[in-house]
Amino acid sequence: MNKIIASTSRLAAAAPLFALMLLVSSCARFNANGGLATWGWVLLILDVLALLDVFRQPWTIGKKILWAAIIFFFPLAGLIIYWLFAGRGKSNTGVI
């Protein structure tokens, strides 16, 4: 039950981010000549940092692959979802 309450409080904070995601994702990541635009480079760097963070976590390999696939296939949305819901750095010791 506590996980549901914690997730709903995160969703309230995520609503403006999802609106921003829809606005920004309508912008092209590529220039007219086929190269990455500035926004594309920023997104690429943030995705690489998130993937590095995924593989540094003390999770099972299945969970790491799942998060890596989400970030890879959905670059902007996956990045936002990962930072909001991955539960990075939380210790399960002492929790009842």
DSSP file with accessible surface (Angstrom, degrees, kcal/mol):
  #  RESIDUE AA STRUCTURE BP1 BP2  ACC     N-H-->O    O-->H-N    N-H-->O    O-->H-N    TCO  KAPPA ALPHA  PHI   PSI    X-CA   Y-CA   Z-CA
    1    1 A M     >        0   0  165      0, 0.0     4,-1.9     0, 0.0     5,-0.2   0.000 360.0 360.0 360.0 -37.7    0.0    0.0    0.0
    2    2 A N  H  >  +     0   0  131      1,-0.2     4,-2.4     2,-0.2     5,-0.2   0.840 360.0  55.9 -64.4 -32.8    2.9    2.4    0.8
    3    3 A K  H  > S+     0   0  177      2,-0.2     4,-2.2     1,-0.2    -1,-0.2   0.877 106.2  50.8 -66.1 -36.8    4.3    1.9   -2.7
    4    4 A I  H  > S+     0   0  108      2,-0.2     4,-2.2     1,-0.2    -2,-0.2   0.929 111.1  47.6 -65.8 -43.8    0.9    2.9   -4.2
    5    5 A I  H  X S+     0   0   95     -4,-1.9     4,-1.8     1,-0.2    -2,-0.2   0.920 112.6  49.0 -64.2 -42.5    0.8    6.1   -2.1
    6    6 A A  H  X S+     0   0   39     -4,-2.4     4,-1.5     1,-0.2    -1,-0.2   0.896 111.1  50.6 -64.5 -38.2    4.5    6.9   -3.0
    7    7 A S  H  X S+     0   0   47     -4,-2.2     4,-1.9     1,-0.2    -2,-0.2   0.887 107.6  52.4 -68.0 -37.8    3.7    6.4   -6.7
    8    8 A T  H  X S+     0   0   79     -4,-2.2     4,-1.5     1,-0.2    -1,-0.2   0.872 107.3  52.0 -68.1 -34.5    0.7    8.6   -6.7
    9    9 A S  H  X S+     0   0   76     -4,-1.8     4,-1.2     1,-0.2    -1,-0.2   0.866 110.1  49.8 -68.7 -32.3    2.7   11.5   -5.1
   10   10 A R  H  X S+     0   0   64     -4,-1.5     4,-1.7     1,-0.2    -2,-0.2   0.854 105.2  57.4 -70.5 -34.9    5.3   11.0   -7.9
   11   11 A L  H  X S+     0   0   91     -4,-1.9     4,-1.4     1,-0.2    -1,-0.2   0.873 101.9  55.5 -64.5 -35.6    2.6   11.1  -10.6
   12   12 A A  H  < S+     0   0   75     -4,-1.5    -1,-0.2     1,-0.2     3,-0.2   0.898 111.7  43.3 -63.7 -37.6    1.5   14.5   -9.3
   13   13 A A  H  X S+     0   0   64     -4,-1.2     4,-0.6     1,-0.2    -1,-0.2   0.775 111.7  56.1 -75.8 -25.0    5.0   15.8   -9.8
   14   14 A A  H  X S+     0   0    0     -4,-1.7     4,-2.4     1,-0.2     5,-0.2   0.710  84.8  81.8 -81.9 -19.7    5.3   14.1  -13.2
   15   15 A A  H  X S+     0   0   58     -4,-1.4     4,-1.9     1,-0.2    -1,-0.2   0.921  94.1  44.5 -56.5 -48.3    2.2   15.7  -14.8
   16   16 A P  H  > S+     0   0   89      0, 0.0     4,-2.4     0, 0.0    -1,-0.2   0.884 112.0  54.9 -64.7 -31.6    4.0   18.9  -15.8
   17   17 A L  H  X S+     0   0   68     -4,-0.6     4,-2.5     2,-0.2    -2,-0.2   0.883 106.1  50.7 -67.0 -37.5    7.0   16.9  -17.0
   18   18 A F  H  X S+     0   0   64     -4,-2.4     4,-2.2     2,-0.2    -1,-0.2   0.890 109.6  50.5 -67.2 -37.5    4.8   14.8  -19.3
   19   19 A A  H  X S+     0   0   60     -4,-1.9     4,-1.9    -5,-0.2    -2,-0.2   0.929 112.2  47.5 -64.2 -41.8    3.3   18.0  -20.7
   20   20 A L  H  X S+     0   0   93     -4,-2.4     4,-2.9     1,-0.2     5,-0.3   0.899 108.8  55.5 -64.0 -38.4    6.8   19.3  -21.3
   21   21 A M  H  X S+     0   0   30     -4,-2.5     4,-2.7     1,-0.2    -2,-0.2   0.919 107.4  48.6 -61.4 -43.0    7.7   16.0  -22.9
   22   22 A L  H  X S+     0   0  119     -4,-2.2     4,-0.7     2,-0.2    -1,-0.2   0.901 113.5  47.5 -65.0 -38.2    4.9   16.3  -25.4
   23   23 A L  H >< S+     0   0  117     -4,-1.9     3,-0.6     1,-0.2     4,-0.3   0.945 117.3  40.7 -67.3 -46.6    5.9   19.8  -26.3
   24   24 A V  H >< S+     0   0   32     -4,-2.9     3,-1.7     1,-0.2    -2,-0.2   0.860 107.7  60.8 -73.7 -35.3    9.6   19.1  -26.7
   25   25 A S  H 3< S+     0   0   66     -4,-2.7    -1,-0.2    -5,-0.3    -2,-0.2   0.715  93.1  66.5 -69.2 -15.8    9.1   15.8  -28.5
   26   26 A S  T << S+     0   0   94     -4,-0.7     2,-0.3    -3,-0.6    -1,-0.3   0.688  86.1  88.1 -75.5 -15.4    7.3   17.6  -31.3
   27   27 A C  S <  S-     0   0   73     -3,-1.7     2,-0.1    -4,-0.3    -3,-0.0  -0.622  89.6-111.4 -81.0 141.0   10.6   19.3  -32.1
   28   28 A A        -     0   0   73     -2,-0.3    12,-0.2     1,-0.1    11,-0.2  -0.447  12.3-151.4 -73.6 142.8   12.8   17.4  -34.5
   29   29 A R  S    S+     0   0   97     -2,-0.1     8,-2.9    10,-0.1     2,-0.4   0.530  78.9  65.6 -85.8  -8.8   16.0   15.9  -33.2
   30   30 A F  B    S-A   36   0A 110      6,-0.3     6,-0.2    10,-0.1    -2,-0.1  -0.894  76.3-130.9-118.9 146.9   17.6   16.2  -36.7
   31   31 A N    >   -     0   0   84      4,-3.4     3,-1.6    -2,-0.4     6,-0.1  -0.276  40.0 -95.7 -78.8 175.8   18.6   19.2  -38.8
   32   32 A A  T 3  S+     0   0  117      1,-0.3    -1,-0.1     2,-0.1    -2,-0.0   0.814 125.3  56.3 -65.2 -27.8   17.6   19.6  -42.5
   33   33 A N  T 3  S-     0   0  135      2,-0.1    -1,-0.3     1,-0.0     3,-0.1   0.409 122.3-104.3 -86.4   3.3   21.0   18.2  -43.5
   34   34 A G  S <  S+     0   0   52     -3,-1.6    -2,-0.1     1,-0.3     2,-0.1   0.339  80.9 124.2  95.6  -7.1   20.5   15.0  -41.4
   35   35 A G  S    S-     0   0   31      1,-0.1    -4,-3.4    -5,-0.1    -1,-0.3  -0.403  71.5 -87.4 -82.3 163.6   22.7   15.8  -38.5
   36   36 A L  B     -A   30   0A  44     -6,-0.2    -6,-0.3    -2,-0.1    -1,-0.1  -0.492  40.5-134.7 -70.6 135.1   21.7   15.9  -34.9
   37   37 A A     >  -     0   0   16     -8,-2.9     4,-2.0    -2,-0.2     5,-0.2  -0.296  33.6 -95.3 -76.6 172.2   20.2   19.2  -33.7
   38   38 A T  H  > S+     0   0  118      1,-0.2     4,-2.3     2,-0.2     5,-0.2   0.914 128.8  52.8 -57.0 -42.9   21.4   20.6  -30.4
   39   39 A W  H  > S+     0   0   75      1,-0.2     4,-2.5     2,-0.2    -1,-0.2   0.892 106.7  53.5 -60.5 -38.8   18.3   19.1  -28.7
   40   40 A G  H  > S+     0   0    3    -11,-0.3     4,-2.4     2,-0.2    -1,-0.2   0.893 108.2  49.1 -63.9 -40.0   19.3   15.7  -30.2
   41   41 A W  H  X S+     0   0  139     -4,-2.0     4,-2.5     2,-0.2    -2,-0.2   0.910 111.4  49.5 -66.0 -41.6   22.8   15.9  -28.7
   42   42 A V  H  X S+     0   0   65     -4,-2.3     4,-2.5     2,-0.2     5,-0.2   0.941 112.6  47.3 -62.5 -45.0   21.5   16.8  -25.3
   43   43 A L  H  X S+     0   0    4     -4,-2.5     4,-2.5     1,-0.2    -2,-0.2   0.910 111.1  51.6 -64.1 -40.5   19.0   13.9  -25.4
   44   44 A L  H  X S+     0   0   79     -4,-2.4     4,-2.4     2,-0.2    -1,-0.2   0.933 111.0  47.4 -61.7 -45.4   21.8   11.5  -26.5
   45   45 A I  H  X S+     0   0   99     -4,-2.5     4,-2.5     1,-0.2    -2,-0.2   0.931 112.8  48.5 -63.8 -43.6   24.1   12.6  -23.7
   46   46 A L  H  X S+     0   0   73     -4,-2.5     4,-2.2     1,-0.2    -1,-0.2   0.895 111.5  50.2 -65.1 -37.5   21.3   12.2  -21.1
   47   47 A D  H  X S+     0   0   17     -4,-2.5     4,-2.5    -5,-0.2    -1,-0.2   0.912 110.0  49.5 -66.9 -41.0   20.3    8.8  -22.4
   48   48 A V  H  X S+     0   0   71     -4,-2.4     4,-2.5     2,-0.2    -2,-0.2   0.929 111.5  49.5 -64.1 -42.0   23.9    7.6  -22.3
   49   49 A L  H  X S+     0   0   96     -4,-2.5     4,-2.1     1,-0.2    -2,-0.2   0.905 111.2  49.5 -63.2 -39.0   24.3    8.8  -18.7
   50   50 A A  H  X S+     0   0    0     -4,-2.2     4,-2.3     2,-0.2    -2,-0.2   0.909 110.3  50.4 -66.7 -39.9   21.0    7.1  -17.7
   51   51 A L  H  X S+     0   0   45     -4,-2.5     4,-1.9     2,-0.2    -2,-0.2   0.904 110.1  50.0 -65.4 -39.8   22.2    3.8  -19.3
   52   52 A L  H  X S+     0   0  104     -4,-2.5     4,-0.8     1,-0.2    -1,-0.2   0.905 110.7  50.5 -62.8 -39.2   25.5    4.0  -17.5
   53   53 A D  H >X S+     0   0   16     -4,-2.1     4,-0.7     1,-0.2     3,-0.5   0.874 106.4  55.9 -66.0 -36.8   23.5    4.6  -14.3
   54   54 A V  H >< S+     0   0    0     -4,-2.3     3,-1.0     1,-0.2     5,-0.3   0.939 108.3  46.6 -59.8 -46.1   21.3    1.6  -15.0
   55   55 A F  H 3< S+     0   0  101     -4,-1.9    -1,-0.2     1,-0.2    -2,-0.2   0.596 106.6  59.0 -80.2  -6.6   24.3   -0.7  -15.2
   56   56 A R  H << S+     0   0  185     -4,-0.8    -1,-0.2    -3,-0.5    -2,-0.2   0.605  85.4 100.9 -88.1 -14.9   25.9    0.6  -12.1
   57   57 A Q  S << S-     0   0   22     -3,-1.0     2,-1.3    -4,-0.7     7,-0.1  -0.390  82.1-121.0 -72.0 150.2   22.9   -0.3   -9.9
   58   58 A P  S    S+     0   0  122      0, 0.0     2,-0.2     0, 0.0    -1,-0.1  -0.228  70.6 126.3 -85.0  48.7   22.9   -3.4   -7.8
   59   59 A W        -     0   0   44     -2,-1.3     2,-0.0    -5,-0.3     0, 0.0  -0.521  68.9 -86.8 -97.8 171.6   19.9   -4.9   -9.6
   60   60 A T     >  -     0   0  101     -2,-0.2     4,-2.0     1,-0.1     5,-0.2  -0.347  41.5-110.9 -71.0 159.4   19.4   -8.3  -11.3
   61   61 A I  H  > S+     0   0  115      1,-0.2     4,-2.5     2,-0.2     5,-0.2   0.859 116.9  58.2 -64.0 -32.2   20.4   -8.4  -14.9
   62   62 A G  H  > S+     0   0   44      1,-0.2     4,-2.3     2,-0.2    -1,-0.2   0.923 106.9  46.2 -63.5 -43.0   16.8   -8.8  -16.0
   63   63 A K  H  > S+     0   0   82      2,-0.2     4,-2.4     1,-0.2     5,-0.2   0.897 112.3  51.6 -67.6 -37.5   15.8   -5.5  -14.3
   64   64 A K  H  X S+     0   0   39     -4,-2.0     4,-2.5     1,-0.2    -2,-0.2   0.930 111.2  47.0 -64.0 -43.2   18.9   -3.7  -15.8
   65   65 A I  H  X S+     0   0   99     -4,-2.5     4,-2.5     2,-0.2    -2,-0.2   0.902 110.6  52.8 -66.9 -38.7   18.0   -5.0  -19.3
   66   66 A L  H  X S+     0   0  103     -4,-2.3     4,-2.2    -5,-0.2    -2,-0.2   0.951 112.5  43.5 -62.0 -48.1   14.4   -3.9  -18.9
   67   67 A W  H  X S+     0   0   27     -4,-2.4     4,-2.4     1,-0.2     5,-0.2   0.896 113.0  52.5 -65.7 -38.4   15.3   -0.4  -17.9
   68   68 A A  H  X S+     0   0   15     -4,-2.5     4,-2.5    -5,-0.2    -1,-0.2   0.909 109.9  49.0 -63.5 -39.6   18.0   -0.2  -20.7
   69   69 A A  H  X S+     0   0   37     -4,-2.5     4,-2.9     2,-0.2     5,-0.3   0.912 110.0  51.1 -66.7 -39.8   15.4   -1.3  -23.3
   70   70 A I  H  X S+     0   0   44     -4,-2.2     4,-1.8     1,-0.2     8,-0.3   0.938 114.1  43.8 -62.6 -44.7   12.9    1.3  -22.0
   71   71 A I  H  < S+     0   0    0     -4,-2.4     8,-0.2     7,-0.2    -2,-0.2   0.900 116.1  48.2 -67.6 -38.8   15.5    4.1  -22.3
   72   72 A F  H  < S+     0   0  140     -4,-2.5    -2,-0.2    -5,-0.2    -1,-0.2   0.936 117.4  38.2 -69.0 -46.1   16.7    2.9  -25.7
   73   73 A F  H  < S+     0   0  139     -4,-2.9    -1,-0.2     1,-0.3    -2,-0.2   0.750 127.1  34.6 -81.3 -24.0   13.4    2.5  -27.4
   74   74 A F  S  X>S-     0   0  125     -4,-1.8     4,-2.8    -5,-0.3     5,-0.6  -0.701  73.6-179.4-127.2  79.4   11.7    5.6  -25.8
   75   75 A P  H  >5S+     0   0   31      0, 0.0     4,-1.1     0, 0.0    -1,-0.2   0.889  78.7  24.5 -54.6 -50.8   14.6    8.1  -25.5
   76   76 A L  H  >5S+     0   0   25      2,-0.2     4,-2.2     3,-0.1     5,-0.2   0.960 129.5  41.0 -81.4 -51.3   12.7   11.1  -23.9
   77   77 A A  H  >5S+     0   0   29      1,-0.2     4,-2.8     2,-0.2     5,-0.2   0.913 116.0  51.5 -64.4 -40.6    9.8    9.3  -22.2
   78   78 A G  H  X5S+     0   0    0     -4,-2.8     4,-2.5    -8,-0.3    -1,-0.2   0.888 108.6  51.9 -63.8 -37.3   12.1    6.5  -21.1
   79   79 A L  H  X<S+     0   0   10     -4,-1.1     4,-2.3    -5,-0.6    -2,-0.2   0.943 112.7  44.1 -64.3 -46.0   14.5    8.9  -19.6
   80   80 A I  H  X S+     0   0   27     -4,-2.2     4,-1.8     1,-0.2    -2,-0.2   0.929 114.6  49.1 -65.6 -44.7   11.8   10.7  -17.6
   81   81 A I  H  X S+     0   0   58     -4,-2.8     4,-2.9     1,-0.2     5,-0.3   0.914 110.6  51.7 -62.5 -40.8   10.2    7.5  -16.5
   82   82 A Y  H  X S+     0   0    0     -4,-2.5     4,-1.8    -5,-0.2     5,-0.2   0.948 110.6  46.4 -61.9 -48.6   13.5    6.1  -15.4
   83   83 A W  H  < S+     0   0  107     -4,-2.3    -1,-0.2     1,-0.2    -2,-0.2   0.819 120.0  40.9 -67.6 -26.0   14.4    9.1  -13.3
   84   84 A L  H  < S+     0   0   38     -4,-1.8    -2,-0.2    -5,-0.2    -1,-0.2   0.871 129.2  20.0 -86.6 -38.4   11.0    9.2  -11.7
   85   85 A F  H  < S+     0   0   59     -4,-2.9    -3,-0.2    -5,-0.2    -2,-0.2   0.404  90.4  94.2-120.1   3.2   10.2    5.5  -11.0
   86   86 A A  S  < S-     0   0    5     -4,-1.8    -1,-0.1    -5,-0.3    -3,-0.1   0.784  75.7-138.8 -72.9 -24.5   13.4    3.4  -11.0
   87   87 A G    >   -     0   0   25     -5,-0.2     3,-1.1     1,-0.2     2,-0.1   0.901  31.1-173.5  70.3  37.1   13.9    3.6   -7.3
   88   88 A R  T 3   +     0   0   87      1,-0.2    -1,-0.2    -5,-0.1     3,-0.1  -0.405  60.7   8.9 -67.4 141.0   17.6    4.1   -7.6
   89   89 A G  T 3  S+     0   0   75      1,-0.2     2,-0.4    -2,-0.1    -1,-0.2   0.527  87.5 138.2  73.8   5.0   19.7    4.2   -4.4
   90   90 A K    <   -     0   0  125     -3,-1.1     2,-0.4     2,-0.0    -1,-0.2  -0.710  44.8-142.3 -85.8 132.8   16.9    3.0   -2.1
   91   91 A S        -     0   0   76     -2,-0.4    -3,-0.0     1,-0.1    -1,-0.0  -0.745   9.6-159.3 -95.1 139.6   18.0    0.4    0.5
   92   92 A N    >   +     0   0  146     -2,-0.4     3,-1.0     2,-0.1     2,-0.3   0.384  57.7 112.9 -95.2   2.1   15.6   -2.4    1.4
   93   93 A T  T 3  S+     0   0  115      1,-0.2     3,-0.1     3,-0.0    -2,-0.1  -0.576  82.9  10.2 -78.4 135.7   17.3   -3.1    4.7
   94   94 A G  T 3  S+     0   0   81     -2,-0.3     2,-0.5     1,-0.2    -1,-0.2   0.493  92.6 128.2  81.2   2.0   15.3   -2.4    7.8
   95   95 A V    <         0   0  109     -3,-1.0    -1,-0.2     0, 0.0    -3,-0.0  -0.794 360.0 360.0 -94.7 128.3   12.0   -1.8    5.9
   96   96 A I              0   0  206     -2,-0.5    -3,-0.0    -3,-0.1     0, 0.0  -0.899 360.0 360.0-113.9 360.0    9.1   -3.8    7.2
